[in-house]
Amino acid sequence: MKLVVLGAGALGCVYGGMLAQAGHDVTLVARGEHYAAMKNDSLTILTSSGSLRPALKVVDVPRAVKESDVAFVTVKARDTSGILEASKHLFGRTVFVSFQNSGEKDEILSRYVGARNVIGGVAMVAGTIVRPGVVEATYIGRTWLGELPRGTSERVERLTAVLDSAGLPAIAADDITAVKWVKLIQYCAYAGVSALTRLRFHEIAQDPRLLEVYMELLREGGRVMKAAGTEPKDQKGLPPIKKFMELPKDALIQEYSKKSKGFRSRHETISMLQDVLRSRQTEADDTLGYMIRKAAENRVDSPVMSAVYALIHGLETSYSKV
C-alpha cells in the first residue's frame, strides 16, 4: 500500500516508520532540522524492543508525492489548512485519515477533500523526537478507524488490517464518532492537568486533589458529549466515561487513588505538555476551546474546563513575553 504522512513529527514518524518497516511504500512529509536529518541519514525509531531503521522516502513538500492510497494527517491543528492546500493534487484519489487532537478535524478534512474521501481515525499512540531524525515510540496503544459518522466498510477493514500487521493494534469501530468524543475528552482532561502541573498521568493519579480535577474534567466532557447528541460509552483502551458520569465522585477518587499505587511509571509526555516545555503555542483552542464552545451551544456548564483553558492561555502568554 502507498502511504503518505502529512506532518511527520513524532506521531507521524511512529506510524510511518512502523508501516514502512512492515514493507509498505511510505513517504514522510517533514520540515526543518527533522526533515534534513531524516533526508541525510534516514529515520531511527526507538522502541521497547530495540531500534528500527525503516526504508522510506522523506520530502519537505506534499507536491513531491505523486500518488498515495492513504494520507495520514498528523500536523498540529493550526497547520491543517496549509498542509491540505499544498496537497490538492491528491484530492479525489487518496483516502485521508486524521490522527490529530482537534475536535473539528474530520469536518475540516471533509470540507477540503470531500466526506467520501475521509475515514475517521483515533490514535492512542505517543512518540517524542529525541533529536532530529530520531523518534522514540513511548506508547503504542490502540488505533480506531471507522466510516463517518458511524459504520465500517471494506476499506476500513483493509486499513485496519494493514495497521495491525505493522504492530499498531487497530480496531474497526462501528461508532467512530463516539470513540472520537471519548478520546477528545480524555485528551482535554489529561493534557489540561499535565500542561499546568508538568506531571505525567501516574503522578497525577497519586495526588487526590489533581485526580479530582482530572475526573471533573472527564465528567464535564461526558455531559457535553451527551448534550451534543452522542451517548457516552465506555471504550476499551480509553477512560470509562460512562462510569465516571454515573458513580459518585468521591468513590471514584478513592478507587483510583488505590489503583494509582499499582500504576507503572511511563515516560511518555503528552503533546500539550511537550509544547509547554518548549514554550510553544498549544492546541488548547482546538481541544479545550472546542469543548467549551460545544458546552455553550448545548447550554452545559463547564466551569472546571473553562478555568483550565484560561490558565493554559495565561501560561502561553507568560512565555511568549520572555
Stockholm file with secondary structure:
# STOCKHOLM 1.0

chainA/1-322         MKLVVLGAGALGCVYGGMLAQAGHDVTLVARGEHYAAMKNDSLTILTSSGSLRPALKVVDVPRAVKESDVAFVTVKARDTSGILEASKHLFGRTVFVSFQNSGEKDEILSRYVGARNVIGGVAMVAGTIVRPGVVEATYIGRTWLGELPRGTSERVERLTAVLDSAGLPAIAADDITAVKWVKLIQYCAYAGVSALTRLRFHEIAQDPRLLEVYMELLREGGRVMKAAGTEPKDQKGLPPIKKFMELPKDALIQEYSKKSKGFRSRHETISMLQDVLRSRQTEADDTLGYMIRKAAENRVDSPVMSAVYALIHGLETSYSKV
#=GR chainA/1-322 SS CEEEEESCSHHHHHHHHHHHHTTCEEEEECCHHHHHHHHHHCCEEEETTEEECCCCEEESSGGGCCCCSEEEECSCGGGHHHHHHTTGGGTTTSEEEECCCCTTHHHHHHHHHCGGGEEEEEEEEEEEEEETTEEEEEEEEEEEEECSSSCCCHHHHHHHHHHHHTTCCEEECSCHHHHHHHHHHHHHHHHHHHHHHCCCHHHHHTCHHHHHHHHHHHHHHHHHHHHTTCCCCCCTTSCCHHHHHHSCHHHHHHHHHHHHTTCCCCCCCCHHHHHHHTTCCCSTTTTHHHHHHHHHHTTCCCHHHHHHHHHHHHHHHHHHTC
#=GC SS_cons         CEEEEESCSHHHHHHHHHHHHTTCEEEEECCHHHHHHHHHHCCEEEETTEEECCCCEEESSGGGCCCCSEEEECSCGGGHHHHHHTTGGGTTTSEEEECCCCTTHHHHHHHHHCGGGEEEEEEEEEEEEEETTEEEEEEEEEEEEECSSSCCCHHHHHHHHHHHHTTCCEEECSCHHHHHHHHHHHHHHHHHHHHHHCCCHHHHHTCHHHHHHHHHHHHHHHHHHHHTTCCCCCCTTSCCHHHHHHSCHHHHHHHHHHHHTTCCCCCCCCHHHHHHHTTCCCSTTTTHHHHHHHHHHTTCCCHHHHHHHHHHHHHHHHHHTC
//
